[in-house]
Amino acid sequence: MRQFSFFDRLCMVADSALKTTVGIYDMQPRTSPAADIDDVELSEQEQKHAASLMRINHTGEVCAQALYQGQALTAKLPNIRQKMEQAADEEIDHLAWCSERIKQLNSRESYLNPLWYGMSFSIGALAGIAGDKWSLGFVAETEHQVCRHLDEHLEKLPSQDKKSQAILEQMKEEELKHATVALEHGGAELPAPIKGAMTLMSKVMTKSVYYL
């Protein structure tokens, strides 16, 4: 297997950042869980609300891509770096599914995605520098917080929007898997102040992206 230099990986990260923020994927995403579900008519208000929630989830996946890429860049152990890169690949499906559903709801992705990508990448890189056990612990906590958001959105979505619900259910299952894998590979429990800061940042993201 070819060994990439730090500069090689930096170029790959820049390429990934550009593609993530404009919606270009290096791999063919899996078929959306909503593909075989019949669409139903939503009121204008319901459609707008569902689109805003899916926009939040899309931006969440943009942040996940950035976190994993930042951690992969600075991870010390090759096997940990590989796990981060693999997780980022799996999250591409979620990114594509949310993007597709947003368009079906006649809406757009967030204007703030480049900003949130940059912030999340920086956090991921710092987590990687702190050490692999903290990096993996950060992944686990991030995924657990994502799952809590998905639960909230499943409750807030219009009851008849089965397509969006199917996407979020599948995402939740796979996010939990990522958290479990991170802990199994030595992820450490994060200190309470860091968890609190992550929760606060998440709230700022969700409030702003709902509208922008």
C-alpha positions, 0 to 999 in steps of 0.5 A: 500500500502506498505511503502518502507524505503529509503534503500529499495528505494535505492536498487530498484534504483540500480536494475533499473540502472543495468537493464536500462543500460543492456536492461532488463525490469521489464514490457512488453513494448507496441508494437512498433509503427513501428511494422506494417510498412514495412521496406524499403531498406536504403543505407549504409550511410542512415542506419548508420545515422538513427541508430546514431540518434536512438542511441541518442534517446535511450540514451535520454531515458536512461537519462530520466529513471535516472532523474525520478529515482533520483527524485523519490528517493528524492521527499518529497511528496509521490504523487510526488514520485508516479508520477515520478515512473509512468513516468519512467515506461512509458518511458520504452516503449520508451527505448525498441522501440529505442533499437529494431530499433537500432538493426534492423538498424544493429547498437548498443546502446551507450557505454556511457550509464552508464556514462550518467545514473549516471550523470542524476541520480545525477541531478534528485536527486538534483532536488528532494532535491531542492523541489517538485515544482523545481523537477516537473519544471525540468521534464517539461523543460527536456521533452520540450527539448526532444521534440525539439530534436525529431523534429530535428531528424524527419527532419534529418531521411531519408525520407523513414525511416517510422519505425523510424519516427513512433517511434519518433512521438509517443514518442513526443506525450507522452513526451509532455504529461509528461511535461503537467502533471508536470506543472499541478502538480505544476512544477515551471518555471526554471531560464534561467541559469539552462535551458541554462546548460541543453541545453549545457549538451544535446548538449554534449550528442548528439554529443558524442553518435552519434559516441559512 
